[in-house]
């Protein structure tokens, strides 16, 4: 049975050719029945190819980071508002600081937070129980959002200074003694490999994320992170000094002395020299 709503992927050859794939979306709701209903409706839409479902904001952040690491970021997040711990509005604020924040569609039983939701630049606001026709409208908007982002590359006369703060403001969830806390990328001094995990070190402590060092190196290169050893990734801006002792190179970052392998030594020196030559 069809809803009778226009399908933006089926509006003629120019629209069909503009978006050459189905959408990847994330659904977040702490109530299992509501989440199951939402996932069912999303999977019933032919424009949606992959739906990931999680029950809280922390799992949502992990899922989003994994997707970015895999080079397959989600196209939109369908997000409940009233959840224990970090609620939907809190999560939306965190996501707004991503370098490329995903569009958000709030899905809630409450009308009161609508004004605040749209102040956070929500793409849409759905009231539970969600109707299939209304959800189809949201998917329609997401398709257009994806198409607009494709045609917006490259941005017209965008100031180069705008991108760096966005990258540094990215927020990462880390595990610390059974507690998840959120740290800014700009506060990370260095990263240490721990098997399938990576330990992120800041001035106030450290925490674990499930990520490979290779993936973090690629993803955070534009934020000034560089590989110095197979076990360490460091932020150039946090290096206090470069040491050469008995033919072995190391860096001092906040009192932590980290070895620099020979294969990375030359590249590190070049980056530091280049950075120090830049006008302040």
URJOCOR-V607236 format. One line per field, one symbol per residue. ss: DSSP state (A for helix, B for strand, O for the rest). psi: psi as a letter, one per 20 degrees, with the letter a starting at -180 (. if undefined). A space follows every 10 residues. Layout:
ss=???
psi=???
This chain:
ss=OOOOOOOOOO OOAAAAAAOO OOBBBBBBOO OAAAAAAAAA AAAAOOOBBB BBBBOOAAAA AAAAAAAAAO OOOOOBBBBO OOOOOOOAAA AAAAAOOOOO OOBBBBBBOO OOOAAAAAAO OOOBBBBOOO OAAAAAAAAA AAAAAAAAAA AOOOOOOOOO AAAAAAAAOO BBBBBBOOBB BBBBAAAOOB BBBBOOBBBB BBOOBBBBBO OOAAAAAAAA AAAOBBBBBO OBBBBAAAOO BBBBBOOBBB BBBOOBBBBB OAAAAAAAAA AAAAAAAOOO
psi=pqiiqpoiik lrhhhghhok rrqpqppopi ogghgggggg ggiipiiohp ppprjrhghg ggggggghhi jmqqhqpopq goqqcoahhg hhhghijqhn pqqpoporjp hgjgghghhj kqhroppqpp qhhhhhhghg hgghggghhg iipqqolpph ihhghgghip pppqpolipp rpqqhiipgr pppmcirppp pahibrrqqn qqhgghgghj gijjqqpiqi ippqphijph qpqopkjpqr qookipopqp qhhigggggg gggggiipq.
